[in-house]
């Protein structure tokens, strides 16, 4: 019994160390603090990276607010609560949509007929020379709060603006803008 027993180990003969596993783990042996940092970083990437990626995607691929596109003038004027005068010439109508709808019609008509057309279309409104664009000779501003827009039901425009500029030769340029807010 006096013979020394030979200890077989995979770690150089040190009996105080446990033997290496026969199969190696696929993850490294890091401390709990390191794993916590990795987990927080991964979670932060998912939580913050998602919105950042969405904003980046939006900036790259979104066209932005809709550009005005040509549309039917009868539809624009009907939506604005009016009709295109029979004497109207050079009518151009556009519609732009994004968060709201912005329809615009511009046309020329005889200057002598403008006041009658405005009074017949919107009889309860006042023509205002002040508060107009700098180029306008007079304007009409209708909105759901201050003016009688009978057709406003949440589906129609929230405001209609009409501006008139008199031109040479007895004509007037009329700009009708209807939009939601």
FIDRENTI-846700 format. One record per atom (N, C-alpha, C, O): residue in one letter; x negated, y, z negated. Coordinates in steps of 0.2 Angstrom, whole numbers, padded with zeros to 4 digits, always signed. Each point is the difference from the previous one (the first is absolute). Layout:
! FIDRENTI-846700
AXYZ...
//
This chain:
! FIDRENTI-846700
X-0004-0006+0000X+0004+0006+0000X-0004+0006+0000X+0003+0006+0000X-0009-0006+0000X-0004+0005-0001X-0001+0003+0007X-0004+0005+0001X+0006-0008+0004X-0001+0003+0007X+0005+0006+0001X+0006+0000-0002X-0009+0004+0006X+0005+0006+0001X+0004-0002+0006X-0002-0003+0005X+0008+0005-0006X+0005-0001+0006X-0001+0006+0005X-0001+0006-0002X+0001-0008+0008X+0000+0004+0005X+0007+0003+0002X+0004-0004+0001X-0004+0011-0002X+0007+0003+0002X+0000+0002+0007X-0005+0004+0002X+0010-0006+0001X+0001+0002+0007X+0004+0006+0001X+0006+0000-0003X-0008+0005+0006X+0004+0006+0001X-0001+0003+0007X-0005-0002+0003X+0009+0006-0001X-0001+0004+0007X-0003+0007-0001X-0001+0003+0004X-0001-0002-0010X-0002+0007-0002X-0007+0000-0003X-0002+0004-0004X-0002-0008+0006X-0007+0000-0002X-0001-0003-0007X-0006+0001-0003X+0010-0005+0001X-0001-0004-0006X+0002+0004-0007X-0002-0003-0005X+0005+0009+0006X+0002+0003-0006X+0007-0002-0003X+0005+0001+0003X-0005-0005-0008X+0006-0003-0003X+0005+0005-0002X+0006-0002-0002X-0008+0008+0000X+0005+0005-0003X+0004+0003+0006X+0005+0003-0002X-0007-0003+0008X+0004+0003+0005X+0005-0006+0003X-0002-0005+0001X+0008+0007+0001X+0004-0005+0003X-0002-0001+0007X-0003+0004+0003X+0005-0010+0000X-0002-0001+0006X+0004+0004+0005X+0005+0002-0001X-0008-0001+0007X+0003+0004+0006X+0006-0004+0002X+0000-0006+0000X+0005+0009+0002X+0006-0004+0003X-0003-0003+0006X-0004+0002+0004X+0008-0008-0002X-0002-0003+0006X+0002+0004+0006X-0003-0001+0006X+0008+0005-0007X+0003+0004+0006X+0000+0007-0002X+0002+0002-0006X-0005+0002+0010X-0001+0007-0001X+0007+0004+0001X+0003-0002+0005X-0002+0007-0009X+0006+0004+0001X-0001+0005+0005X-0006+0002+0002X+0012+0000+0002X-0001+0004+0006X+0000+0007-0002X-0002+0005+0004X+0004-0003-0010X-0001+0007-0003X-0006+0001-0004X-0002-0005-0004X-0001+0011+0004X-0006+0001-0004X+0002+0000-0007X+0006+0002-0002X-0011-0003-0003X+0001+0001-0007X-0002+0007-0002X-0005+0002-0001X+0011+0002+0001X-0001+0007-0002X+0003+0001-0007X+0004-0005-0002X-0005+0010-0001X+0003+0001-0007X+0007+0002+0001X+0002+0002+0006X+0002-0002-0011X+0007+0002+0000X+0001+0008+0002X+0004+0001+0004X-0009+0003-0006X+0000+0007+0002X-0001+0001+0008X+0004+0004+0003X-0008-0008+0000X-0001+0000+0007X+0007-0002+0004X+0002+0003+0004X+0001-0008-0007X+0006-0003+0003X+0005+0006-0001X+0005+0000+0005X-0004+0003-0010X+0005+0005-0001X-0001+0006+0004X+0004+0002+0003X-0011+0000-0002X-0001+0005+0005X+0002-0002+0007X+0003+0004+0004X-0004-0010-0002X+0002-0002+0007X+0007+0000+0001X+0003+0002+0005X+0001-0004-0010X+0007-0001+0000X+0003+0007+0000X+0005+0002+0004X-0008+0003-0008X+0003+0007+0000X-0002+0003+0007X+0005+0004+0003X-0010-0005+0000X-0002+0003+0007X+0004-0003+0005X+0003+0004+0004X-0001-0011-0004X+0004-0003+0005X+0007+0003-0001X+0004+0002+0005X-0001-0001-0011X+0006+0002-0001X+0001+0008+0002X+0005+0002+0003X-0010+0002-0004X+0000+0007+0002X+0000+0000+0007X+0003+0005+0003X-0007-0009+0001X+0000+0000+0007X+0007-0001+0003X+0002+0003+0005X+0001-0008-0008X+0007-0002+0002X+0005+0006-0001X+0004+0002+0004X-0004+0000-0010X+0005+0005-0002X-0002+0007+0003X+0005+0003+0003X-0011-0001-0003X-0002+0007+0003X-0001-0001+0008X+0001+0005+0004X-0004-0011-0002X-0001+0000+0007X+0006-0001+0004X+0000+0002+0006X+0005-0005-0008X+0006+0000+0004X+0003+0006+0002X+0001+0001+0006X+0000+0004-0011X+0003+0007+0002X-0006+0003+0005X+0002+0004+0004X-0008-0004-0006X-0005+0003+0004X+0000-0003+0007X+0000+0004+0005X+0001-0010-0004X+0000-0004+0007X+0006+0003+0003X+0000+0001+0006X+0006-0001-0009X+0006+0003+0003X+0000+0007+0002X+0002+0001+0006X-0005+0003-0009X-0002+0007+0002X-0004+0000+0006X+0001+0004+0004X-0006-0008-0005X-0005+0000+0006X+0003-0003+0006X-0001+0003+0006X+0005-0008-0006X+0004-0002+0006X+0005+0005+0002X+0000+0001+0006X+0003+0002-0010X+0005+0005+0002X-0004+0006+0004X+0003+0002+0005X-0008+0000-0008X-0004+0005+0004X-0003-0002+0007X+0000+0004+0004X-0001-0010-0004X-0003-0002+0007X+0005-0002+0005X+0000+0002+0006X+0006-0004-0008X+0005-0003+0005X+0007+0004+0000X+0003-0002+0005X-0002+0006-0010X+0006+0004+0000X+0000+0006+0005X-0005+0003+0000X+0010-0002+0004X+0000+0005+0004X+0002+0007-0003X-0001+0005+0003X+0004-0005-0009X+0002+0006-0003X+0007+0002+0001X+0003-0004+0003X-0002+0010-0004X+0007+0002+0001X+0002+0000+0008X-0005+0001+0004X+0011-0003-0003X+0002-0001+0007X-0001+0007+0004X+0002+0005-0002X-0005-0006+0008X+0000+0006+0004X+0006+0001+0003X+0004-0005+0001X-0002+0011+0001X+0006+0002+0003X+0001-0004+0007X-0005+0000+0004X+0010-0004-0003X+0001-0003+0006X+0007+0002+0003X+0005+0002-0003X-0005-0002+0010X+0006+0003+0004X+0006-0004-0002X-0001-0007-0001X+0006+0010+0000X+0007-0004-0001X+0005+0004+0003X+0000+0005+0004X+0006-0008-0004X+0006+0002+0003X+0003+0007-0003X+0001+0000-0006X+0000+0005+0010X+0002+0006-0003X+0007+0000-0003X+0001+0003-0005X+0003-0007+0008X+0007+0000-0003X+0000-0003-0006X+0004+0002-0005X-0008-0007+0003X-0001-0004-0006X-0003+0005-0005X+0003+0001-0006X-0008+0003+0008X-0003+0005-0005X+0005+0005-0002X+0001+0002-0006X+0003+0001+0011X+0005+0005-0002X+0006-0002-0004X+0002+0003-0004X+0000-0010+0006X+0005-0003-0004X-0002+0000-0007X+0004+0001-0005X-0010-0004+0004X-0002-0001-0007X-0001+0007-0004X+0001+0000-0006X-0002+0005+0010X-0001+0007-0003X+0007+0003-0001X+0001+0006-0003X+0004-0009+0005X+0007+0003-0001X+0002+0005+0006X+0004+0004-0001X-0007-0005+0007X+0001+0005+0005X+0001-0004+0007X-0001-0006+0000X+0002+0010+0005X+0000-0003+0007X-0005+0005+0004X+0000+0006-0002X-0003-0009+0007X-0004+0004+0004X+0005+0004+0005X+0004-0003+0003X-0006+0010-0003X+0004+0004+0004X+0000-0002+0007X-0005-0003+0003X+0011+0004+0001X+0000-0002+0007X-0005+0004+0004X-0002-0002+0005X+0001+0008-0008X-0005+0005+0004X-0007-0001-0002X-0005+0003+0003X+0003-0008-0007X-0006-0002-0002X-0005-0002+0006X+0003-0004+0004X-0009+0006-0004X-0005-0002+0005X-0006-0002-0003X-0002+0002-0006X-0002-0006+0009X-0007-0002-0002X+0000-0003-0007X-0004+0002-0005X+0009-0006+0003X+0001-0003-0006X-0005-0006-0001X-0001-0004+0004X-0003+0005-0010X-0005-0005-0002X+0002-0002-0007X+0001+0004-0004X-0001-0010+0003X+0002-0003-0007X-0005-0005-0002X-0002-0004+0003X+0000+0004-0010X-0005-0004-0003X+0003-0003-0006X+0004+0004-0004X-0007-0009+0002X+0002-0003-0007X-0007-0003-0003X-0004-0004+0003X+0003+0006-0009X-0006-0003-0004X+0003-0003-0006X+0004+0003-0004X-0007-0009+0002X+0003-0003-0006X-0007-0003-0004X-0005-0002+0003X+0006+0003-0009X-0005-0003-0005X+0004-0001-0006X+0003-0005-0001X-0004+0009-0004X+0004+0000-0006X+0007+0003+0001X+0005-0002-0004X-0005+0006+0008X+0007+0003+0002X+0000+0001+0008X-0004-0002+0003X+0010+0004-0001X+0001+0001+0007X+0000+0007+0002X+0003+0005-0004X-0007-0003+0009X+0000+0007+0002X+0001+0000+0008X-0004-0001+0004X+0011+0004-0003X+0002+0000+0007X-0001+0008+0002X+0002+0004-0004X-0004-0003+0010X+0000+0007+0003X+0002+0000+0007X-0002-0004+0004X+0006+0009-0002X+0002+0001+0006X-0001+0008+0002X+0001+0004-0004X-0004-0003+0010X-0001+0006+0002X+0002+0001+0007X-0001-0004+0004X+0005+0009-0003X+0003+0002+0007X+0000+0007+0001X+0000+0004-0004X+0002-0002+0010X+0001+0007+0002X+0007+0000+0002X+0003-0004+0003X+0000+0010-0004X+0007+0001+0002X+0001+0008+0000X-0005+0004-0002X+0010-0002+0006X+0001+0008+0000X+0000+0003-0006X+0004-0002-0005X-0007+0007+0004X-0001+0004-0006X+0007+0002-0003X+0002+0001-0006X+0002+0001+0011X+0007+0003-0002X+0005-0006-0003X+0004+0002-0003X-0006-0008+0004X+0004-0005-0002X-0002-0003-0007X+0003-0004-0003X-0009+0006+0001X-0003-0003-0006X+0004+0001-0007X+0002-0005-0003X+0000+0011+0002X+0004+0002-0006X+0007-0004+0000X+0002-0002-0005X+0001+0002+0011X+0006-0004+0000X+0000-0007-0001X+0004-0004-0003X-0010+0001+0006X-0001-0007-0001X-0002-0002-0008X+0003-0005-0002X-0007+0009-0001X-0001-0001-0007X+0006+0001-0004X+0001-0004-0005X+0003+0009+0006X+0006+0001-0004X+0005-0005+0001X+0004-0002-0004X-0003-0001+0010X+0004-0006+0002X-0002-0006-0003X+0004-0004-0002X-0011+0003+0002X-0002-0006-0003X+0000-0001-0008X+0002-0005-0003X-0005+0011+0000X+0000+0000-0007X+0004+0006-0002X-0003+0005-0002X+0010-0005+0001X+0004+0006-0001X-0001+0003-0007X+0001+0006-0001X-0003-0010-0004X+0000+0003-0007X-0007+0002-0002X-0001+0002-0005X-0004-0001+0010X-0007+0002-0002X-0001+0007+0002X+0004+0003+0005X-0009+0000-0008X-0002+0007+0002X-0006+0000+0004X-0005-0004-0001X+0004+0008+0006X-0006+0001+0004X-0004+0005-0004X+0002+0005-0002X-0009-0008+0001X-0004+0004-0004X-0006+0003+0004X-0004-0004+0003X+0003+0010-0003X-0006+0003+0003X-0006-0001-0004X-0006+0000+0003X+0006+0000-0009X-0005-0001-0005X-0001-0007-0001X+0004-0004+0000X-0010+0002-0002X-0002-0007-0002X-0001-0004+0006X-0001-0006-0001X+0001+0009+0007X-0002-0004+0006X-0007-0001+0001X-0004+0003-0003X+0002-0007+0008X-0007-0001+0002X-0001+0007+0003X+0004+0004+0002X-0011-0002-0001X-0002+0006+0002X+0003+0001+0008X+0001+0006+0002X-0001-0011+0001X+0002+0001+0007X+0008+0000+0001X+0002+0002+0006X+0001-0004-0011X+0008-0001+0001X+0003+0007-0001X-0002+0004-0004X+0007-0003+0009X+0004+0006-0001X+0006-0001-0005X+0001+0005-0004X+0001-0010+0003X+0005-0002-0005X+0000-0008-0002X-0002-0003+0005X+0004+0001-0010X+0000-0007-0002X+0006-0001-0004X+0003+0004-0003X-0001-0011+0002X+0005-0002-0004X-0003-0006-0004X-0003-0005+0003X+0003+0005-0009X-0002-0005-0005X+0006-0004-0003X+0003+0004-0004X-0002-0010+0005X+0005-0004-0003X-0004-0005-0005X-0004-0004+0003X+0007+0003-0009X-0003-0006-0004X+0006-0002-0004X+0005+0003+0000X-0006-0009-0002X+0006-0003-0004X+0002+0003-0006X+0006-0001-0003X-0010+0005+0000X+0001+0003-0007X+0003+0007+0001X+0005+0002-0003X-0007+0002+0008X+0002+0007+0001X+0005+0002+0006X+0003+0005+0000X-0003-0010+0004X+0004+0001+0006X+0005-0006+0001X-0001-0005-0002X+0006+0006+0006X+0005-0005+0001X-0002-0005+0005X+0001+0002+0006X-0005-0007-0007X-0001-0005+0004X+0005-0006-0001X-0001-0004-0004X+0006+0005+0008X+0006-0005-0002X-0002-0007+0002X+0002-0005-0003X-0007+0004+0008X-0002-0007+0002X-0005-0003-0004X-0002-0006+0001X-0001+0010-0007X-0005-0003-0004X+0003-0005-0005X+0004+0002-0004X-0006-0009+0005X+0003-0005-0004X-0006-0005-0002X+0002-0005-0002X-0008+0008+0002X-0005-0005-0001X-0003-0003+0006X-0006-0003+0000X+0010+0003+0006X-0002-0003+0006X-0002+0005+0005X-0004-0001+0004X+0006+0007-0005X-0001+0006+0005X-0006+0004-0003X-0003-0002-0005X+0002+0008+0008X-0006+0004-0002X+0002+0004-0007X+0006+0001-0001X-0011+0000-0002X+0001+0004-0006X-0001+0007+0001X+0002+0004-0004X-0005-0002+0010X+0000+0007+0002X-0001+0001+0007X-0002-0005+0004X+0005+0010-0002X+0000+0002+0008X-0003+0007+0000X+0003+0005-0003X-0008-0004+0007X-0002+0007+0001X+0001+0002+0008X-0002-0004+0004X+0004+0010-0003X+0001+0002+0007X-0004+0007+0000X+0002+0004-0003X-0006-0004+0008X-0004+0006+0001X+0001+0002+0008X-0001-0004+0004X+0002+0011-0003X+0001+0002+0006X-0005+0006+0002X+0000+0004-0004X-0003-0005+0010X-0004+0005+0002X+0002+0003+0007X+0000-0004+0005X+0001+0010-0005X+0003+0003+0007X-0006+0001+0004X-0006+0002-0002X+0006-0004+0009X-0005+0001+0005X+0002+0004+0005X+0006+0003+0000X-0011-0001+0004X+0002+0004+0006X+0005-0003+0005X+0000-0007+0000X+0003+0011+0004X+0005-0003+0005X+0007-0002-0003X+0003-0004+0003X-0002+0006-0009X+0007-0002-0003X+0001-0007-0003X+0005-0002+0000X-0011-0001-0001X+0000-0007-0003X-0002+0000-0007X-0003+0005-0003X+0005-0010-0001X-0002-0001-0006X-0003-0007-0001X+0003-0005+0002X-0008+0004-0006X-0003-0006-0002X+0003-0002-0007X-0001+0003-0005X+0005-0009+0005X+0003-0002-0006X-0004-0006-0002X-0001-0005+0003X+0000+0005-0010X-0004-0006-0003X+0005-0003-0005X+0001+0004-0005X+0001-0010+0005X+0004-0003-0005X-0004-0005-0003X-0002-0005+0003X+0001+0005-0010X-0003-0005-0003X+0004-0003-0006X+0003+0004-0004X-0002-0010+0004X+0004-0004-0005X-0005-0005-0003X-0004-0004+0003X+0004+0004-0010X-0004-0005-0003X+0003-0002-0007X+0004+0003-0003X-0007-0009+0001X+0002-0002-0007X-0006+0002-0005X-0005+0002+0003X+0006-0002-0009X-0005+0002-0005X-0002-0006-0004X-0004+0001-0004
//
